Amino acid sequence: MNYDINDLTFEEKLRLLTGKDFWQTYDANGKLDSVFMSDGPNGLRKCDGEHTEESIAMPCISALANSWSEETVFTDSATIADECAEKGVDILLAPGVNIKRTPLCGRNFEYFSEDPYLSGILAKAYIRGLQENGVGACIKHFCCNNREYDREFISSEVDERTLREIYVRPFEIALEAEPWLVMCSYNPVNGIYASENKKILKDLLRKRLGFSGVIVSDWGAVHNSYKALKATLDLRMAFDERAYGELKTAYERGLITDAEINFSADNLLRLLEKVQKAKKERRKVRFSVAERRERALSVARESIVLLKNEGALPLDPRKSVYVAGCFLSDPPYGGGGSSKVRTTFKSEPLARLICERTGAKTGFRQHFSDDGMFAEKCLLESAAAADRVVLCVGEDERKNREGADRITLRLSEVQENAIKMVGKVNKNVTVVVYAGGAIDMSPWIHSVNAVVYAGFCGEAVNLAVADILTGKVCPSGKLAETFPLSIADTVAYPYEPDGYCDRYEEGIFVGYRRYDRDGKEVLFPFGYGLSYANFAYSNLVVQKAGETSFTLSFDVENLSSVSGKEVVQVYVKDIVSSVSRPEKELKGFVKKLIEAGKKERITIRLEADAFAFYSAALDEWYVENGDYEIQIGSSSRDIRLKARVKIELPPESQYTVEKADLREIGSET
């Protein structure tokens, strides 16, 4: 660091610890520029007062996760970084890696998965895409922010093992990409606000996980400035005229020390210097708007999931197609709240896009809407007259938004009734679902032949959907969360806190871990997604690469005449354990293009952390001796290959190595 903390006056140090305005930090005595931050993660949302600039609406994080592709995620965030650089944004407040504890959380469309490993690996790729292109990442929200209703008041009550294995683990993995900032959450954790929680920020994030960057508050999340500083929260956002006075008074009363102030001010100086250096090193040539939109389309194509297909898709160009629904011409790009991107892009009606790709005869009118309007006679007559029907249904930002939670997983009654009635008059019905999370399709799924889950895939969603429906692109997305049969089957149902405490009584059994343990059937399992291709797995060979590492090699063959991408998933099961463990846990994956009729040899390596659990008693990650089962499959419930491995370690080698922050962390007072 070239700029010395001693070059700042006491007052300048305190100023650095609070926002200058809603989006900016203070500069450093005029020698280091202030830093400008903007919301993400579904594209750039740059605001200037009441005005929000236009940007490309990229697929939401929830849709992006369905790509199961680090390369795709990198492309997404690198595209956003390019736009940030063009518009003078230094830090993107993204990605969000909160675990989808329940599908009812209204902000799930901003988060990757119910699985900590998948969330962490994809978040790491997202961070790299930003920072390798000169824009800082701010990973959020640390931690246990898994509901929107009363998020500022309801305490997440969680035991240590669950905290480390499920809710902190994705952050721990993502920190390997060295994000410049971590944002704390609004909620209390075990009774103490995250913004002033020493155990969470100082002891865990700083000391145990080794984070040496800037910890920033969520906007307005700080309740006590000096307690937040003592917990090593560096930057209070947004601007609050009281914060400076609170810190100065606390210092004068001996409640905070010079060491604590210098520690956080130094973190801010290093951030300002890092931003200044990144600006100089950014590439000078920007993508055009057309290039960004093409990249948004390529990401959306990877992220759409084919959930059901009984001979309906791809659409036959010789057959007539009738397209209807509440989202046929104006699909939702994303959810509501701070991540909503303003774009002027207007999606073309899906029917027109289908016609352009196939030459098929199409007819389209918006015959029903989500608010109850329903032209039943016209809808059913048109559907009966067509060879095939495509219905565009789902949810928009009214049900998927920051600050509120969903109350149901079902579509509106109008949409469900329309699907069932159309299914009675036409036996070739495809439903396209636009949504930010899991949808309960059980009332109508047996009435249709095909279901395409488009999610919230940004402004290119209908272009990508048309490519999938017509066979121009082979679907390759897989679900990053379980779709349950019923809301009653979900974790935390009925989702009501005990007063102002939300007790995480399910422990580590979140998502597929819970359904596997309880032996519950689901609508669609974690990791599930169909293809127009057909893949076979064979010839598994497991080689020991170290005391607790193994190399897996196996063949995946495309038995079809269609080239496609397969997402190969590796799960690990502890056969006999001294503690309660899941039936299986995701520990590796790869997405691979396999040409029609070809075979590819896949190699995946598992390290010690694939076998470890967190021991609260030992306060360590622990690898237990014994037998483990390696499971390789196309989804969490479609396991194709299995093998057993044995781990035999001396006691001193059974602990996994954790990072330690060697930099002095203020004072111990």
Summary of the structure (lengths in Angstrom):
residues: 669
radius of gyration: 25.3
end to end distance: 26.7
largest distance: 81.3
contacts: 2497
relative contact order: 0.12
helix: 30%
strand: 25%
